[in-house]
């Protein structure tokens, strides 16, 4: 069992890390937080999952509305923020939040392209 910060791991982490737990314990803790989520009653689970769904919806809207850069940029940033709030509530990024982040970033990038294109007169 290796400790975090030993045997070359500090290269990946950007320096040495003083940790009181091993990599195996970290993986177990991460799995436990996901299991704890699925052990919650459905009513509580749906309230915590709503931020992920909102993140995904805003990410998709930011992609669909990228020709309207002013709307797309706002929806993209809001989608990423909702995904971060979801992670804070759940303790991990679920699949919907990850998709919301991906679509939000794509919508932001395409919104910037649309903004640049409209400024230089392509639209």
Secondary structure as GFF3:
##gff-version 3
##sequence-region A 1 123
A	DSSP	alpha_helix	9	13	.	.	.	ID=ss1
A	DSSP	alpha_helix	23	39	.	.	.	ID=ss2
A	DSSP	alpha_helix	42	64	.	.	.	ID=ss3
A	DSSP	alpha_helix	69	90	.	.	.	ID=ss4
A	DSSP	alpha_helix	95	120	.	.	.	ID=ss5
###
